[in-house]
Amino acid sequence: MRCSKDSLLQAAAAVAAVALVLAATATAGRATPRTPLAGGTLTVAADATYAPNEFVASNGRTVVGMDPDLAAAIGKVLHRNVRVVNATFDTIIPGLASGKYDLGMSSFTDTKAREKVVDFVTYFSAGTSFYVKASGGPTIGSLADLCGHSVAVERGTTQATDATAQDKKCKAAGNPGVKVSVFPDQNSANLALVSGRGEVGMADSPVAAYIAKKSHGQFEVTGKAYGTAPYGIAIQKGSPLTKQVLGAMRKLVANGTYKAILTKWGVQQGAISKPVVNGATS
């Protein structure tokens, strides 16, 4: 579900990232899929600012969370070493298209638009939740309630797309628009709420719940989650690795390892029963 990066000091970087995605889309049918060597190391990219799904451990280096644990389990099934690297969210799909990474495991919502660039193996289900300051924050029950409010989101996520679309809907209905501020990562979006530069945060439902839980009472989730959709492990379009990862995920579901990992991180409510390739619902 993820999306974000900061205001227009970083516009050039945003434009460059979009250009890379468009280029990848244009050439996806012609590129030679990366075929990792048997027994080699799988390089897995994650934007480690999205706890409990992926974040940096207290040592300041190691990427931990649900996705890194699942990546390690997939590697074990495939008899492959796994190296998880911290990468800015909106650079991961271009990195897969170029062959820089083997897998992207960073809470990607599997969408039809993204499926034009990469393939996905579904492995989780999540919606979007709103969160606000526990003291004095607005009550937000739906996207329509964002009219007249400022929203802080991570660049490249579905939340950024949804908030931007809602701004247009608000204005079309004659209501105040939504001030949407996008940031390079989720931590920066959270800091914007702390400093008063935003009134409402948006993130995947397990992440929003974790943010509120770890905020020592500073934030609270408001309203109900919307837009439940599958997460997907992103893989270069047409790669034989897709079938391998699908088989590994189905084995992890069947032997209980998958559910144990989700339970460890408190996100077992998002468990699915049957991973599939390219399971986008919209």
N, C-alpha and C positions, 0 to 999 in steps of 0.2 A: 504494500500500500504506500510505499514511501515516496517522498518528494521534497527537495529544498536547496537553497543557497542565497546568500545575502545580497542586499540591495545593489544599486547599480554601480558601485565601485568595482563589482565583480562581473559586470555585464559582459565584458569581453570573454571572460572564462565561460560564462553561460552560453554565449553564442557559439564559442568553439566546441563546447560539449554537444550542443544541438547539431552542429555541423557534422560532428563525428557520427552521431546516431543516424542522421539522414544519409550520410555516406555509406554507413553500414547497411541501412535499409536498401539503398540502391544497388549495392554489390552483393547482397546476401546470396542471391541465386548463382553468382559466379565464383565466389570465394571457395578455395579448397578447404574443407573442414579440417580443423586440427585433430590429429589422431595421436593422443598421448602414448608414449611407449609403454608396452606391457611391463608392469613392475615399477614404472617410474613414479615420480611424485605428482600428485594432483594439486595444482595451485588453485585455491579457493578464495575468492574476493568477497569481503564483507565490509560495510560501512559500520564500524564498531562504535556507534553512538545511539544504539537502539535497544537498550536493555529492556527485558531479559533475553531478547533474541540474539543480540550480538553487541558486546561492549568490551572495553579494555579492563583487564583485571587490575587489582591493586598494585601489581608490580610495574604498571605503566607500559607494559609491552605486549603481554599475551592477550589474544582475542578469545573471549570466553562467551558462553551462552548456549541457547538451544541450537542455533545453526552450526556453530563450531563443533558441538558434540555430535550432531547428526552427520556432519561432514566426516568426522573421525570414524564414526560407525560405518558409513558408506565405504570409506577407504579400507576398513578392516575386511568387509565383505569382498571387496574387489582386489584384496591383497596389494594395496597401494599405500604408500606414505601420503600424508596430507599436510599441506602447508597453507595455513589461513593467513591472508594478508589484509591489512587495513587499507581500504580504498574509499575515496569519496564516492557517494552513492551514484551520482550521475555519470561517473566514468566507468562503471563496471560493465554495462552492456556494450559500449564501444570496445572495451578491453577484451570481452569475449569474442566479439566479431573479428578483432584483429589477431586473436590467438595469444594474447598476453596472459589470459586466465583460462583455466579449464572449466571451472564452475563459478557461478555467482550465487551465493547463499546469503541474502541480505534482506529478508522479509519482502521479496518482490511479489507484488500481486500479479498473478498470471492474467494478462489482458490480451485481447485480440490484436491491439496495436503493437504491443511488445512482441507478440508471436510472429510478427512480420520480420523481426530482426533476429530473434533467438528462439530456441525451443525451451520448453519448460517441462519438468517433472513435478507434479503437484504433491504437496506433503503436509499441508496445514490449511486451516480455514479461519479467517479473521475479518472483522468489520472495522469501521472507523469510530472512534470515540472523541468527544470534546472534553477538554479539561480547562479549568479556570482557577484563579486564586480563590482559596477557601473563604477568605474574608473580603467581601466587596466585589467578587467576580459576578459577571452576568449569568443569568440562567439561560442556557442554550439547550433546547430539546431537539432541534433539527437544523438542517442547513438554512432553512428559511429564517430562522432566528438570528442568523449572522448579520442581517441587514443592519447597518449603522454601527457595526463593531469592527475592531481591528483584530486580525488573525495572524498568528505566527506559525509558519509551517516550514518543513524541510524541502529543499529544492528537488524536483524530479519525482516527487511522490504523487500518488493519487489524491492525497489531501490538498496539495497545492492546486491541482487541476480542478478539484471540486469547489474549493473556495473561490477561485478565479471565475468559474462558471456561475457561481451563486452571486457574485458581484454584479454580473450582467443581468441576471434575473431580477435582482432587487431593484436595479435602476430602471429596467423595463417596466416594472410594476409601479413605478413612481415613488419608490422607497429609497432611503439613503443606501449607498453602496457599501461594499465590504472592503476595508483597507487590508490588502493582503501583503504581508512581508514574508519574503522567502529567505532562508538561511542555508549555509553550506552543510549543516548537520543538525541533528535533533537537539544536541546540547545547546547550540546557539539559539535555537527557537525557544527552548525552555528559559534561557537567560533573558530573552526579550520579554517574556511574561513577568519574570522577577523584577525587571527594571521598569516595567510599566510601558514598554514600547509595543506591547500587544495585550489584548484582553482575553483572547481565546487561543488555546492550543489544540491541535488536531494530530492524532497519531493512531496507529493500529490499536485495536481494543486491548490486547494484552500489554502493549507498551504504555498506553495511557494509564492503565491500571497500575502498572509498575511505577511510573513517574509519580503518581499520586501517593502510592504506598511509601516510596522512599523520600518524599518531600518533607517529612516531619510536620505534616499538617498544613503546609503552605499551599498545595494544590488539591483539588478534588475533581473527580469525574462528574460531568453533568449531562443529564439526558440519557438516551439510549443509543447504543451503537447502531450504525446503519451500514448498508452496502457490503454485507458479508460476501466474501469471495475467496478463491483459493490462492495460497502462496505457491510459488513454483521455484524449483532449483533451475537457474538459467544456464543454458549450455549453447555453445556455438551452433548455429543453424545447420542441420544436416549431419552433425557429428555422430559417429557410431557410439560415442560415450553416452548418448541419451538413453539408448536401450539398456546399457549396462547399469546406469544409475537407476532407471526404472526397476530393473530386476532387484537391485540391492535394496531399494526402498521397500519394495513389496516383501522382501525377506525380513527386513527389520520390523515391519508391521506384524508379520506372522509370528515371529519369535519373541515378541514382547519388548525388544530393545527400544523401539520407537516410542511406545507409551511410557516406558521408564524414563527416557530422556525428557519428554514433555512434562512428566510429573515432577521430576527434579527441579525444573524451572518454573513450576506452578502454572503452566499454560496448557494443561491436558484437555481443557474444554475445547481447544481448537483441533483436536485429533481428527483425522479422516481415516476411513477404513480401506480405501483402495486408491493408491496413487495412479495417475494416468499421465500420458503425454499431452500437453497443450489442452488443458481443461478449462480455458477461459470461459466465463459466463457473459462477458460483455467486452 
